[in-house]
Every structure is written in structure tokens, then in C-alpha cells.
Amino acid sequence: YIIADDEYNKSATLDIESCLIRYMSGDGKYLIQNSNLGIQESNYYDRERYLAKFEIIWGKLKEKNIVNKDIVQIENSDLFKYSPYKALSEDQLQVVSNIMESIKNGDKTPHLVSGEPGTGKTIVATYLVKALYTKRWSKDLEIGLVIPMTSLRKTIKKVFKNVKGLSPSMVIGPDDVVKKKYDILIVDEAHRLRRRVNLTNYASFDKISDSLGLKKETATQLDWIFLSSKYQVLFYDKNQAVIPADIRYSSIENIHFIKHQLISQMRVKGGQDYIAYIRDILNCTNPHPIKFYNYDLRFFENVSQMID
């Protein structure tokens, strides 16, 4: 199929191509052949008008039974949210590029990628795995994406099943890292790695630690990661370590990492000022009321008043 328009320019066509790759990946009907690596969020004259044209294009594709789902359905699907075909922000793309360059040069210093909720840590992690599998120098490396949380791990396995070159078996839990020797282990939500506190199964934890020659009383799943791989990339948010078993930041700060920071807020349009304001509220610092552009933020003590 050829899509034409009298008003297209190069910026618009590249943007619409990127949208087609992302949304067709999220639709799940076809296995996407394009790698789409290096695409980042673009901004050009009249972009909103061209993106409105994309909605018309998608409607036509649906009419012709080329795609199955509506745009809203796709945007709310896990396959779309965590797709490695996502267009990255400038800081996300820079983090991926710096990590890949470091590994390519043989630098075995581990990487620590910090970012608050909504900065796209999981998206960058999946994108990094896909990127490594498309490069000639890294495509034969043994790469594992470690997801400590069972529910998210199941979701990412489904995503990898629908991506050319990736496999659900690449998505593993912390207990799986000792089953073979990995070249690269990428750990999403590393703040969810466990230490030997408040566990439901101490015997299983101790067995793995013993197999690696670790003292069981002080061993952590982070130790397992380092002893089972040559290169390590951790995505971490110290403010999300909330339960006793979560690994403490003290275990992280004592390790020499190459540090990266994700800043762009992908989930909240209010940006950093809004995030800081919400944090002030949660920390009970009694902030003054502030108006945010395009936001209607109100607090109620009475549910009936809220509904009204």
C-alpha cells in the first residue's frame, strides 16, 4: 500500500512512518520487520495537523482489515506501552547510545540508570535489548532482561513474543540468572531485587547464594546478578524501595557505576513542577495551591462534593 498526500514533507513522512511501526506493533496482527532504532520524538512545524492525518490513515487501514484495533485500544494495551519500537526522547536515546558504546568498547564498569516513575525506565530497558540484538557486534551475545516483579515479567514476555528477533525466554526473574552464564544482564526495577529479609522462601534463596559461594546472611540478588554476567545495566529508583525485602540504596551506592539519569516525564504532561508539587503533598510539607496549565487539580474531603 502507498500512502500519499499533497502536503507531506520529509519530517511528516518520517513521523508517520514511525507512528505506523509503533501502532502496528501494538496492534499485533503482523510481525514488524523494521527495526525503527534511533527514532526519537520529533517536533516540526504543524506536527499536530499531520498527526491528525495519521488518525485518518489508521481508520482507512482498519476499513481494509490491515489492522484490527482502534488507536485508543492500542494505546491502552501493554503491547504498546512497553514496545521496543517506541520513539525515544532525547535523553532516553542518549542513555541507550552511551551504554551501547561503553559495552562495545569492552568497558565492564556496570551502568546505573536512575529515573523517577514515568521517565520510561522499562521502555528504555526493552529498547536496549532490541537494539543490542540488531547490531552485528552484539547480536550473538547472551542477553537477559531481569524483571523482579512477576506480573510485569509476564507482560514483557508477551511483548517479546511479538517482536522479531526477541524471545520470551530472554525475560527472566532474579532466580533464573544462575542457570547459565550471561554476557549482559539488564535489570529493570532493580529496587525490587531482594535481600535476605522477610522472605517467603529462605531455603531457595540460600541455595542460590550457596551455589555462588556467598555468605547467605549478607547475600542479595544483586550479588547474583554480578556473579552471573560480564556486563550489568540496572534501572533504579531509590524512592520505590518500600518493603523490608527490597534491596537498600546503601548496597547500590557502594558500587562504582557509570551513572545515567532519565529526566523527561513521559507519563505526566505537567512536567517536573507538577511532580515536585505532588511530592510535597505526599511529604506533608503543606504547599500552597498552584494552578498548572491544562490541569484541573482539586482536593476534596467529601466524596459527595467531589462527585457533584
Secondary structure, DSSP 8 states (H G I E B T S, - for coil): -----TT--HHHHHHHHHHHHHHHHHH-SS------TT-B----TTHHHHHHHHHHHHHHHHHTTS--S-HHHHHTSHHHHT-TT--B-HHHHHHHHHHHHHHHTT----EEEEE-TTS-HHHHHHHHHHHHHHSTTTTTS-EEEE--SHHHHHHHHHHHHTSTT--GGGEE-GGGGGGS-EEEEEETTGGG-BBSSS-S-HHHHHHHHHHTT--TTT-BHHHHHHHTEEEEEEEE-GGG--STTB--HHHHHTS--EEEEE---SS-TTHHHHHHHHHHHHTT--------TT------S-HHHHH-
